[in-house]
């Protein structure tokens, strides 16, 4: 996979000069509250011989906590407030501090050796009674006769009504008279002024609940499971009445989609909520080729591919029409994103006779100035009898304060220049599809140069492609698929913006849960694959092409 270079000159009617853009604003239009998942693997730190001068996180004041590396007044306050809501108002394990809003694994590692949990005195014995209203899952399962399922049912019961007496146990699903007689003497309804534990605030901790996450003890996992297990069981997908048959008018066809997956890191891809939404959307919608923007790690797309091929999630396992023969391709770094690299990628179903014959990022240069903030990714596909070139784009975003608008508009104009250069380089190939996140409505005048070349957007400017839990219907039309006159002959006329099934209870939503997997909706179009209206088959390597003045 090389870099495209060329000596192609821009058409005279296309202005691709680089405008002077205002000072870059730190505020992006794609504000998201998704942080990396934590991955903690630390042994127990409850010790009767703590390190000298270490700070006991169960007794430390805000001022004492502020002496730790990376802890300011706000985070110190979060730690103290979080501690107050724990059973006994104490951390059971040091690694649980990483769950506090604003801490996370990286910051936690910076002060890990400076904190401890001092072992309680021998005479401070723990009560043998377990409170029905506050005991966590790991405590409940220590009682003989109470397995994880029964413990979960007890927790679910108290979410709707408080245990007023021990006899209320008989109202819990799975507890009959015999089991009640066996376990009732282990319980009390007294709370002893304890408050129930709260889950980590999702705006700071995008919890990775995959099997790869390692904790210092099973109790930490059980603490999380008490909160997350009911959410996993409640996961629901949209009802699909007619599954896609990959045919239209008795002709074979496929669906090609674009989706900005909002800083798709490997950690984010390992979140079971994210993984389920992405995989099930692909399968339910019959998508065979997915072009992805905002990939944060080279391996992130591989995690989705692996789940499709070797399902671990219940919904994905049960889906009958999954070929389990998926593959993916991720570009080299296309540009910068949120102080890290951004990659573009393609996920595709090889069972649909799809192969990638060539691919490359495209270098754009005009006297040392980049014409695109993020290099476009060009991928040549062979699908049955059809060969088609996908040009995956992620144009410059406009900040909330309006900065970046000049550059965004300039990049929109240069898409026609990009097509002109590719058409010269790929002489004879007419099936070029531009798709991705354009960060601009298709009706914008900046795209007039595309329209003059005979290209048409499949999503009109009145159809929104963004989404949030506060505005499910959306308010912006940024994601699109543009096709030329030749490609219109193989387009079935079908195009769709997917808006259902994009949330999951395990996805953070600012300070709550049940968020969307991305603030962009996937958009797909359908194309026939039984014919090709040009005689060109891309066998050359897509390298050696740099767009700009020679």
Number of C-alpha atoms within 10 A of each C-alpha: 13 16 19 23 21 20 15 19 14 18 12 7 8 14 14 20 13 15 10 9 12 12 8 10 13 11 13 17 15 16 11 14 14 22 19 19 22 23 18 19 13 15 12 15 19 17 12 11 11 16 13 9 9 14 21 20 22 20 16 15 15 19 13 14 24 17 15 18 14 16 22 15 12 12 18 25 17 17 24 20 14 22 22 18 16 18 19 17 19 16 21 18 20 22 23 18 21 22 24 24 21 24 21 25 20 15 14 25 16 13 14 19 13 18 23 23 23 19 13 11 8 6 6 7 8 7 7 10 14 21 21 26 23 22 21 26 24 20 16 23 17 12 15 11 14 18 14 16 13 18 25 21 16 26 22 16 19 14 11 8 9 12 20 13 12 16 11 15 22 14 12 17 14 14 17 12 9 8 15 17 10 13 15 15 12 15 19 18 17 16 15 11 10 17 16 17 21 14 18 23 21 24 19 22 24 24 28 23 21 14 10 9 16 17 19 17 14 10 16 17 16 18 18 20 19 20 19 15 13 15 17 16 10 10 15 13 17 11 9 9 6 7 11 16 11 18 14 15 8 7 13 16 23 23 22 22 28 28 24 24 23 20 26 27 22 21 23 27 27 24 19 22 27 26 23 30 21 22 18 20 20 20 19 19 16 20 23 23 24 21 29 27 24 23 26 25 22 20 16 21 24 19 18 24 20 16 20 27 17 13 19 15 15 12 15 20 14 10 13 8 12 20 14 16 15 22 21 20 18 21 22 19 18 24 17 14 15 11 6 12 18 25 26 31 22 22 22 22 21 18 14 18 11 19 17 19 17 19 24 23 27 27 23 23 16 15 9 9 12 15 21 25 19 24 26 27 26 26 24 22 20 18 21 17 12 19 27 22 23 23 26 26 26 27 24 22 22 21 17 15 12 14 20 22 19 17 22 22 22 22 25 26 21 23 24 24 24 20 17 18 23 24 15 14 17 17 11 13 20 22 24 25 20 23 26 28 24 24 21 23 22 25 14 11 13 19 23 16 19 24 16 10 13 13 23 18 19 20 24 13 18 12 18 20 26 22 20 19 14 9 9 14 14 18 14 17 23 23 29 29 26 21 21 19 14 17 19 15 15 19 17 16 11 12 18 17 20 15 19 13 18 29 26 25 22 27 26 26 24 15 13 15 17 17 23 24 30 24 22 28 27 27 27 29 21 22 25 24 20 13 15 21 15 13 10 15 17 20 9 9 14 23 18 15 21 20 24 24 14 11
